[in-house]
Amino acid sequence: MPHPPQIRIPATYMRGGTSKGVFFKLTDLPEPAQVPGAARDRLLLRVIGSPDPYGKHTDGMGGATSSTSKTVILSKSARPGHDVDYLFGQVSIDQPFVDWSGNCGNLSAAVGAFAVANGLVDPARIPENGVCAVRVWQQNIAKTIVNHVPITNGQVQETGDFELDGVTFPAAEVPVEFVSPIDAGEAVFPTGNVIDVLDVPGVGSFEVTMINAGIPTVFLNAADLGYDGTELQDAINGDPAALARFETIRAHGALRMGLIGDIAEAAARQHTPKVAICAPPQDYVASSGKPVRAADIDLNVRALSMGKLHHAMMGTAAVAIASAAAIPGTLVSLVSRGAAGGGARDSVTFGHPSGTLKVGAAASEQNGAWRVDKVIMSRSARVLMEGFVRVPGDAV
């Protein structure tokens, strides 16, 4: 029986922050995949190599982790005040679905560089030398992100001496600004409370902060789950019972936050919400062997993504951490150093499995409700490979 030959699609493999993924221009995709739907999902699943019961992504571009099973579709924006539309797809490793429910904060740092290099930004806005502020419309969450992309001799400057914990080599610094991550009409705290008690059948009842900033996130005290906040990946990812417990907590958090209408829906919504544990600062040794001193951080945070403890910190979860730290009385602000009585902070440095990260946020209270005005952090981005990705012709 004859089989269709492979097709090739222009693509760029990029690192953004501590993640990497396959980037496409919308107009380069096969026509059936240029619109949302089953054809697009089938294509992206095949590009990444999912679903893979072996958990290796040997026959695709994925890396079999939540940080490396990612796809991005970009197009020139028709929205006033924006350069590029950015759509993110989190590809499940072992299930046949693509989760479109949230953004990837790390890959957000690579969008500006791709847009400049691929003609999606008006050439008149690109300086010969300096910084190009690429205005991004994040389609998954309908929010504005600004990439401050360094430019040298009219080209994106990718190399540099900026070091980011969780990334092996230095590169050029790319400040990423999340503008109004919560709209005026949206609730920062879906329940209206900075702290709730979440009842999780079969697991327990926990004090939590459930926040919708950057990405919906459920924060818990690490000690309530028997952790001290200095754990590395193996301590949690090597414990199937712990992972099952976290997933149950996440599912009930999703229901309480109004993200799903029935607990069974959580299995098809793996990308959101995130679950994170936080704890006061404490010395530990990062996964790279680098010592992290309690004196250099405000708190420790560990977060799970797609069912596993993240090797560093998701960019969107960092937005949630900074936002929660900027609002008095949240679990994050209560455990942060120097925030007596859970007071607010305009920036926070937290420890994660790969090292530390500093994030700034501005929050304000208006008419008794909190809003997050801006969050900014520095990342880096680099093209790893560009050309064509190949998939069997029946993949679309």
C-alpha positions in Angstrom: 0.0 0.0 0.0 1.6 3.4 -1.0 2.3 5.9 1.7 2.3 9.7 1.2 5.8 11.3 1.1 7.0 13.6 3.7 6.2 17.3 3.4 8.5 20.1 4.6 7.5 23.2 6.5 9.6 26.3 7.2 10.4 26.3 10.9 12.8 27.7 13.4 13.9 25.9 16.6 14.5 28.5 19.3 15.3 28.7 23.0 13.5 31.3 25.0 14.4 31.6 28.7 14.6 28.1 30.1 12.3 26.6 27.4 12.7 25.7 23.7 10.2 25.1 21.0 9.4 25.0 17.3 8.4 28.4 15.8 6.3 28.8 12.7 5.0 31.7 10.7 1.3 31.2 10.3 1.4 31.6 6.5 4.1 28.9 6.2 1.8 26.2 7.7 -0.2 23.9 5.3 -3.5 25.6 4.6 -5.6 23.3 6.7 -3.4 24.1 9.7 -3.6 27.8 9.3 -6.9 27.8 11.2 -7.5 26.4 14.7 -8.8 22.8 14.7 -8.0 19.2 14.4 -5.7 19.5 11.4 -3.5 22.0 13.2 -3.3 19.9 16.4 -2.5 16.7 14.4 0.4 18.6 12.6 1.9 20.0 15.8 1.6 16.6 17.6 3.5 15.0 14.7 6.1 17.7 14.7 6.8 17.2 18.4 6.5 13.4 18.2 3.5 13.0 20.4 1.8 11.0 21.8 4.9 9.0 22.7 4.2 6.0 25.1 8.0 5.7 25.5 8.2 9.3 26.8 11.3 10.1 24.7 10.0 12.0 21.6 12.6 10.1 19.5 10.5 10.6 16.3 10.0 14.3 16.7 11.4 17.7 17.7 10.2 17.5 21.3 12.4 16.9 24.3 9.9 14.9 26.3 9.6 17.5 29.1 7.1 20.3 29.6 9.9 22.8 28.8 10.7 21.3 25.4 7.3 20.1 24.1 6.3 23.5 22.8 5.1 25.1 19.6 4.6 28.7 18.6 2.7 30.2 15.7 3.4 33.9 14.8 1.8 36.3 12.3 1.9 40.0 11.6 -0.6 41.7 13.8 -3.5 43.8 12.6 -4.2 44.9 16.1 -3.5 48.6 16.7 -0.3 49.2 18.7 1.1 45.7 18.2 3.6 44.2 15.8 3.0 40.4 16.0 0.3 38.0 17.1 1.7 35.1 19.2 -0.1 31.8 19.7 1.4 29.1 22.0 0.6 25.4 21.9 1.7 23.2 24.8 1.9 19.7 23.3 1.2 16.8 25.6 3.9 14.2 25.8 1.9 11.0 26.2 -1.6 12.1 25.2 -3.0 13.2 21.8 -3.8 16.8 22.5 -2.4 20.3 22.3 -3.3 22.6 25.3 -4.1 26.1 24.1 -5.3 27.4 27.5 -2.3 29.5 28.5 0.9 31.3 27.5 4.6 30.3 27.8 6.4 33.1 29.6 9.8 31.7 28.7 9.2 31.4 25.0 7.6 34.9 25.1 11.2 36.1 25.3 12.0 34.6 21.8 9.0 36.0 20.0 10.5 39.5 19.4 13.7 38.1 18.0 11.8 35.8 15.6 9.5 38.6 14.6 12.4 41.0 13.8 14.3 38.3 11.9 11.3 37.1 9.9 9.9 40.4 8.7 7.0 40.7 11.1 8.1 44.1 12.4 8.0 47.3 10.4 11.7 47.9 9.3 11.2 51.6 10.2 10.9 50.5 13.9 14.1 48.6 13.9 17.2 50.7 14.9 20.6 50.2 13.3 21.9 49.8 16.8 20.0 49.9 20.1 16.9 48.2 21.3 13.7 47.4 19.4 10.5 47.3 21.6 8.5 44.5 19.8 4.9 44.8 20.8 3.4 41.3 21.1 -0.3 40.3 21.3 -0.5 37.1 23.2 -3.5 35.4 21.7 -4.0 32.6 24.2 -4.7 35.0 27.1 -5.4 38.2 25.1 -2.6 40.2 26.7 0.2 42.5 25.6 3.8 41.6 26.1 6.8 43.8 25.1 10.1 42.3 24.1 13.0 44.7 24.4 15.2 43.1 21.7 18.9 44.2 21.4 19.9 45.2 17.8 23.4 45.4 16.4 24.0 46.5 12.9 20.4 46.1 12.1 20.3 42.4 13.2 19.1 40.8 16.4 21.9 40.5 18.9 21.7 37.0 20.4 25.1 36.6 22.0 26.1 38.3 25.2 27.1 37.9 28.8 23.7 37.7 30.5 23.5 34.6 32.6 20.1 33.0 33.4 20.0 30.1 35.9 18.7 27.1 34.2 20.4 27.9 30.9 24.0 26.6 30.4 25.5 29.4 28.4 25.3 33.2 28.6 23.5 35.2 25.9 22.1 38.7 25.2 19.7 40.0 27.8 16.0 40.5 26.7 13.8 42.3 29.2 10.3 41.0 28.9 7.4 43.3 30.0 4.0 41.8 30.8 1.7 44.8 30.4 -1.5 44.7 32.5 -1.4 40.9 32.9 -4.8 41.2 34.5 -7.4 43.4 32.7 -9.4 45.9 34.8 -12.5 43.7 34.5 -10.8 40.5 35.5 -10.3 39.2 39.1 -6.8 38.8 40.2 -8.2 36.4 42.9 -11.0 34.3 41.3 -12.6 33.6 44.7 -12.1 37.2 45.9 -9.8 36.1 48.7 -6.0 36.4 49.0 -6.1 33.1 51.0 -8.6 30.3 50.8 -8.9 26.8 52.3 -9.0 24.3 49.5 -10.5 20.9 50.4 -9.1 18.1 48.4 -10.9 14.8 49.0 -8.5 12.0 49.9 -5.6 14.4 50.3 -6.5 17.1 52.9 -7.4 20.7 53.4 -4.8 23.4 52.6 -4.4 27.1 52.9 -3.9 28.3 49.3 -3.5 31.5 47.3 -5.2 31.1 44.0 -4.2 33.9 41.6 -4.8 34.7 38.0 -1.7 36.6 36.8 0.6 35.5 34.1 -1.0 32.1 34.4 -3.6 30.8 36.8 -1.6 29.4 39.8 -2.4 27.7 43.0 0.2 28.4 45.8 0.6 26.2 48.8 2.9 26.3 51.8 5.6 23.7 51.2 5.5 22.6 54.9 1.9 21.7 54.6 2.9 19.0 52.1 6.0 17.9 54.0 8.5 19.8 52.0 10.9 22.6 52.9 11.0 24.3 49.5 14.6 23.4 48.6 13.6 20.2 46.7 15.2 19.4 43.3 13.4 17.5 40.5 14.2 14.0 41.6 12.7 14.5 45.1 9.3 15.0 43.6 9.4 13.6 40.1 10.7 10.3 41.4 7.8 10.0 43.7 4.7 8.8 41.8 2.5 9.2 44.9 3.6 12.8 45.3 2.9 13.6 41.6 -0.6 12.0 41.9 -1.2 14.1 45.0 -0.2 17.3 43.3 -2.4 16.5 40.3 -5.4 16.0 42.5 -4.7 19.3 44.2 -4.3 21.0 40.8 -7.6 19.5 39.6 -9.5 20.8 42.6 -7.8 24.1 42.3 -8.9 24.4 38.7 -12.5 23.7 39.8 -12.4 26.2 42.6 -10.9 28.8 40.3 -13.7 28.3 37.8 -11.4 27.1 35.0 -13.3 23.9 34.6 -16.9 22.9 35.3 -16.3 19.3 36.3 -13.3 17.7 38.0 -12.9 15.2 35.1 -12.1 18.1 32.7 -8.8 18.7 34.4 -7.1 15.8 32.6 -7.6 17.6 29.3 -6.3 20.9 30.7 -2.8 20.1 31.8 -1.2 23.5 31.2 -3.4 25.4 33.6 -3.5 26.0 36.4 0.0 25.6 37.8 0.7 24.4 41.3 3.5 25.8 43.3 4.9 25.4 46.8 6.5 28.3 48.6 8.7 28.5 51.7 10.9 30.9 53.6 14.5 31.4 52.3 16.9 28.5 53.1 20.3 27.5 51.9 20.5 24.7 49.2 22.6 23.5 46.3 21.0 24.0 42.9 20.9 21.2 40.3 24.0 22.7 38.6 25.9 22.4 41.9 25.8 26.1 42.5 25.2 27.0 46.1 22.2 29.2 46.8 22.4 31.2 50.0 19.3 32.1 52.0 20.7 35.6 52.4 20.5 36.2 48.6 16.8 35.2 48.2 13.5 36.3 49.6 11.8 32.9 49.4 12.0 29.5 47.8 9.4 28.4 45.2 9.0 25.1 43.4 6.4 24.8 40.6 5.0 21.9 38.6 4.3 22.0 34.9 2.4 19.3 32.9 2.5 17.0 35.9 6.2 17.3 36.8 8.4 19.6 38.9 9.9 22.2 36.6 13.7 22.2 36.3 13.7 26.0 36.9 10.7 28.2 36.8 8.1 28.8 34.1 8.1 32.5 33.0 4.3 32.8 33.4 4.6 31.3 36.9 7.3 33.9 37.7 4.7 36.5 36.8 2.3 34.9 39.2 5.0 34.8 42.0 5.9 38.5 41.5 2.2 39.5 41.4 1.4 37.6 44.6 4.5 39.0 46.3 3.3 42.5 45.4 0.0 42.0 47.2 -0.1 41.9 51.0 -1.5 38.8 52.8 -0.9 36.2 50.1 1.0 33.0 51.0 3.9 34.3 48.8 4.2 37.6 50.6 3.7 36.0 54.0 6.8 33.7 53.5 8.9 36.4 51.8 11.9 37.8 53.6 11.5 41.4 54.7 7.7 41.5 54.1 6.7 41.8 57.8 3.2 40.7 58.3 2.8 39.7 54.6 3.4 43.2 53.3 3.8 44.0 49.6 7.0 44.0 47.6 7.8 45.7 44.2 10.4 43.0 43.4 11.2 39.5 44.6 14.2 37.2 44.2 13.3 33.6 44.6 15.1 30.3 44.6 14.2 27.5 42.2 15.7 24.1 41.4 18.3 25.7 38.9 19.2 28.8 40.9 17.5 32.2 41.4 15.4 34.7 39.5 14.5 38.3 40.2 11.1 39.6 39.0 9.5 43.0 39.5 5.8 43.8 39.7 3.6 46.7 40.4 0.1 46.2 41.9 -2.5 48.6 43.2 -5.8 48.4 45.1 -8.8 50.1 43.6 -12.2 50.1 45.1 -11.3 47.2 47.3 -10.0 45.0 44.4 -6.5 44.3 43.5 -5.0 44.8 40.0 -1.6 44.0 38.7 -0.3 46.9 36.5 3.0 45.4 35.2 5.5 42.6 35.6 9.0 42.7 34.2 11.8 40.1 34.1 14.9 39.5 32.1 15.4 36.4 29.9 17.4 35.6 26.9 16.7 33.9 23.6 18.6 32.3 20.7 18.0 30.5 17.4 19.2 26.9 17.7 18.4 25.8 14.2 16.4 27.0 11.2 15.2 25.6 7.9 12.4 23.0 7.5 10.7 20.5 9.7 9.5 17.4 8.0 6.4 15.3 8.7 4.5 12.6 6.8 2.1 14.0 4.3 -0.9 12.5 6.1 -0.1 14.3 9.4 -2.3 17.3 8.5 
